[in-house]
Amino acid sequence: MNGMSIRTDITDRHILLVEDNPDDVGLAIMALEKSSIMNEVKVARDGEEASRMLLGSEGEEPPKPPAVVLLDLNMPKISGLEVVKEIRRRSGHE
């Protein structure tokens, strides 16, 4: 783009961290803080909770999407890969 950059201000949106290991949650939050990331970090402890936080419940208005999702693929209840598949299915990008 001829040296131009487009910046979208996403500091008003949260970061969703999907991780079941408390040590990994702590390390990720520490790394974000050290990088001066100012966004609120919300944590989902399993794929089911992540799906609810990303998509809401059937029949509900979906919640405001996060700026970034950091997703562990090996999650209890619903795997991270299944969360991605559900997001794609509901958005019509199967």
C-alpha positions as CSV (number, residue, x, y, z in Angstrom):
1,M,0.0,0.0,0.0
2,N,2.8,2.4,-0.9
3,G,4.2,2.6,2.6
4,M,0.9,3.6,4.1
5,S,-0.6,1.7,7.0
6,I,-4.1,1.5,8.1
7,R,-4.6,1.3,11.9
8,T,-7.9,0.4,13.5
9,D,-8.2,1.3,17.1
10,I,-9.1,-1.9,18.9
11,T,-8.2,-0.8,22.4
12,D,-11.9,-0.7,23.4
13,R,-12.3,-4.4,22.6
14,H,-11.1,-7.2,24.8
15,I,-8.7,-10.1,24.2
16,L,-10.2,-13.6,24.7
17,L,-7.7,-16.1,26.1
18,V,-9.0,-19.7,25.8
19,E,-6.8,-21.8,28.1
20,D,-7.4,-24.4,30.7
21,N,-3.9,-24.4,32.3
22,P,-3.7,-21.7,35.0
23,D,0.1,-21.5,34.5
24,D,-0.3,-20.8,30.8
25,V,-3.0,-18.2,31.6
26,G,-0.6,-16.4,33.9
27,L,2.3,-16.5,31.4
28,A,0.1,-15.2,28.6
29,I,-1.2,-12.3,30.7
30,M,2.3,-11.5,31.9
31,A,3.5,-11.4,28.3
32,L,0.6,-9.1,27.2
33,E,1.3,-6.7,30.1
34,K,5.0,-6.7,29.4
35,S,4.1,-5.8,25.8
36,S,2.0,-2.8,27.0
37,I,-1.2,-4.3,25.6
38,M,-3.9,-2.3,27.3
39,N,-6.9,-4.4,26.3
40,E,-8.9,-6.2,29.0
41,V,-8.2,-9.9,28.9
42,K,-11.1,-12.3,29.4
43,V,-10.4,-16.0,30.1
44,A,-12.4,-19.0,29.0
45,R,-11.3,-22.2,30.8
46,D,-12.7,-24.6,28.2
47,G,-14.1,-24.8,24.7
48,E,-17.7,-24.7,25.8
49,E,-17.2,-21.4,27.7
50,A,-15.3,-20.0,24.8
51,S,-18.1,-20.8,22.4
52,R,-20.6,-19.0,24.7
53,M,-18.3,-16.0,25.1
54,L,-17.8,-15.7,21.3
55,L,-21.1,-16.7,19.9
56,G,-23.6,-16.3,22.8
57,S,-26.4,-18.8,23.1
58,E,-28.7,-19.8,20.3
59,G,-31.5,-17.3,19.8
60,E,-29.5,-14.5,21.6
61,E,-27.7,-11.5,20.0
62,P,-24.0,-12.5,19.7
63,P,-21.7,-10.6,22.1
64,K,-19.3,-7.9,20.9
65,P,-16.4,-9.8,19.3
66,P,-13.0,-9.6,20.9
67,A,-10.1,-7.9,19.2
68,V,-8.0,-11.1,19.3
69,V,-8.7,-14.7,20.4
70,L,-5.8,-16.7,21.7
71,L,-7.1,-20.3,21.5
72,D,-5.6,-23.5,22.9
73,L,-6.6,-26.3,20.5
74,N,-6.5,-29.0,23.2
75,M,-9.3,-28.0,25.5
76,P,-11.7,-30.0,27.7
77,K,-15.4,-30.4,26.8
78,I,-15.1,-28.9,23.3
79,S,-11.8,-28.7,21.5
80,G,-10.4,-25.4,20.2
81,L,-10.7,-26.8,16.7
82,E,-14.4,-27.5,17.3
83,V,-14.8,-23.9,18.5
84,V,-13.3,-22.7,15.2
85,K,-15.6,-25.0,13.2
86,E,-18.7,-23.6,15.1
87,I,-17.6,-20.0,14.5
88,R,-17.2,-20.8,10.8
89,R,-20.6,-22.6,10.6
90,R,-22.5,-19.8,12.3
91,S,-20.9,-17.2,10.2
92,G,-21.6,-19.0,6.9
93,H,-17.9,-19.7,6.1
94,E,-17.9,-23.5,6.2
